Amino acid sequence: MAIAHSPSRANDSLATVLVTVGVVLLALLTLYLVGFDQGVISRSGMYLHELMHDGRHLLGLPCH
């Protein structure tokens, strides 16, 4: 009788969940910085706001 070893899928699914959560959090942070930050988090004053100004209008985000 041969013993077959199958790798545990629990570690794979946990890694997938962690990567997915990380990507979603990074996407939300990027969306906030591009869409709504007025220099509070970016600490660059209005530089990031002005850099992303036209993109905000294209996305329909309010900026003034």
N, C-alpha and C positions, 0 to 999 in steps of 0.2 A: 504494500500500500504506500503510495507516494503522498507526501504532504505538499500541497500547493500553497504558496504564500501570495496573498494579494495585498498590495499596499493599501494602507488606510486612506480613505477618501476624506476623512474628517479634517486632516491638515490641509488638504487641497481646498476644501470648501471654506475653511476659516481664512486662508490666505486670499481667496477670491473676495470674500466679504470685506476684509480689511483693505484690499486694494480698491474695491468699489467705493467704500466709505471715504477713503483718502482722495480719490478722484472727484467725488461729489463735493467734498469740502473745499478742495482747491478750486473747483469750478464756481462755487458760490462766492468764495473770497474774490476771485477774479471778476465776477459779475458785479460785486459790490464796489470794488476799486474802480472799475471802468464806468459803472452806471451811476453810483450814488455818492462816492467819496468826495468830500469838499475840502480835503487836506487834513482831515482828522487822523486817519490811519496812515496815509502815505507820507505825512510830514513834509510834503513838498510844496505846501501852499496850494496854489491853484495850477501848478505846472501839469499835474496829471489830468485835472479837469480840462484845461485848455488843449492838451494833447489829444484827448478823447472826445472833444466837443462835437465834431461833425458826426462821429460814430454814434454818439448819444442821440442826436437828432434822427439819424437813420433808423435806430432801434426804437424810436418813439419814447425814449426816456426823458422825463422832465429835467431841465437843468437851469432854467431861470424862471 
